[in-house]
Amino acid sequence: MSIFTRRKALQAMGLMMGAAAVGCGKPEEEEVEAGEDALNVCIGRMDRNVRELGGAQQLHKYEKFVVLVMENRSFDHYFGHLSMPRSKGGEGRGKWDGRTPDPEGKLVDGLTGDEFNPDLNGNKVGVWMPTDQELGDIDHEWEGCHQQWNAGKNDGFITNHERDLLRLNDNDASTKALCWGTKGNDGQPKCGDLKDPMAIYTRKDTKIFHSLVDNYTLCDRWFASVMGPTWPNRFYLNGATAHGHKSNKPAWGQGENTIWGVLRKRCISSRCYYADVPWIDGAYPGGVIGRTINTARVFDNQPLAPVRGFVPEFVRQALDYDTFETACREGTLPSVSFIDPGFSSIPNDDHPPHDIQAGQTLVAAIYKMLSQNEEQWKKTLFIITYDEHGSFYDHVAPPVVREDTRADFRQLGFRVPALVIGPYVKKNYVSHVQYDHVSPISTLTRRFNLDTLNDRVRTANDLRDCIDFDALERSVPEPVVLPRTVVSQSHALDTIMESPGQAELMNRVLGGVPGKEHKRIATNAFLEACERLGVVEIRR
């Protein structure tokens, strides 16, 4: 541990963290032994509490839950090809019709290959398979998403994007079609193509995901919690409500009204791991000061983001916990871990125009780290999902939920890719149960007998359908060996250099978007960490 312990750093800076704000016991219980985590007075009781809490019987073997939330892809964009005929480039897996019982979970509600959307002239733009793995960004704000949905017709993907491209050509500042990163064969910046919303990728493009699909559970009814952009959906993932926000704005004073606040009150260990900055630091101002939400970096060699303000680096290091990599290696993961990809400094979040191989590499690295400690792996459930669809086409009209107190937020967003991974998970299974981003909270609430945040949590389906009940009594299967990804270092750097990424988040947490030199350092550190883990081949 650093000579500057967390407690010493707090004392040196005179920061008023407030013992009552970080603890959940009596005053005499708040002090912990030297070398333990001075910012979490429940640390001595956490593992015991997890073992003693019964919760849902089908989840009782799991003591560790890890949730990775990527950015901006739809279900059909990544997995729609599974049900397409082989003659059209699909995998020929049977197509589920959304009604017929499928107890074996072998059918997929994917594409036929004949789907299309009209352009502004009525011309049909069909699904297509790009050879380029870097696509332009597409408008995914509240209004744009609702135009794509078009009251359930799902036929506004191309027309909405076409209008946006026209605004771009007219130099209209209101355009959402951003240009940055890679260049085309003509040497000009790539700004996206009219047909981009209908793009679909296949196994050859997303080998990591398909290896996981072959061995674990794919969810083909996982919807974004709201038909809108990143922050409202991530609010649902953390707190089961967007607090009425339809855009990327913080929820002041709401840190306690989240899964993190509920877990803290029950002395159940939790942490948010981040690849460049924690989303929760900008989304729930005050949550960090009160230590409702604990944060730490993902990789051992990950540099700290450059905060523009008077916060000495040794203090920032002292306030940061052990990395996810270290916790996995030593078997000390908290009971609940959420993982944020890089939002601005590292192109591994899958947000266009980032190379999807960088995102695949992050997933492979997380899986490799989780599976390297046998004792910890056998009691871990790993969940991967995406915050929203990024305006890529999906053919399923999303349903509504009746339990939300705000009428505008009862309409779910489009389907997103989602995988449930771990020992005792059904192999090569497709779960048709309806999920959304509240489902992880519902799963944790039922497993750990937590207080229920609201009616959305009370009624959302948990993930028990993904668990093989028979396997619960058998020996733990070995983790699978995933194929190595191949990432071009130059492409990874190109796609992050001009990107503002989550500018709202960066401005709020860092005081501005990181500069190119930090992006270079952070991206190279990510690639080096994945190379060290043996999950990537870097083309330099």
Secondary structure, DSSP 4 states (H G I P E B T S, - for coil): --SS-HHHHHHHHT----HHHH--S-GGG----TTS-TT-TTTTTHHHHHHH----GGGTT--EEEEEEE-S--HHHHHGGGGS-GGGTS--PPBP-SSS--TT---B----S--EEE-TTS-EEE-B--S-S-------SHHHHHHHHTTTT---HHHHHHHHHHHHHTT-TT------S-B-TTSSBP---TTGGGB---TTT-HHHHHHHHHSEEETTBB-SSSS-HHHHHHHHHHS--TT--SS---TT-TTSSHHHHHHHTT--EEEEESSS-HHHHHSTTTTTTTSS-EEESSTTPPPP--SSS--HHHHHHHS---HHHHHHHT---SEEEEE--SSSSS-S--TTS-HHHHHHHHHHHHHHHHTSHHHHTTEEEEEEES--TT----SPP-B-S--SSGGGSB---B--EEEESTTBPTTEEE-S-B-TTHHHHHHHHHTTPPP-SHHHHHS--SGGGB-TGGGGSPPPPPP-PPPEEEEHHHHHHHHHS---SHHHHHHHTSSPPPHHHHHHHHHHHHHHHHHHT-EEEE-
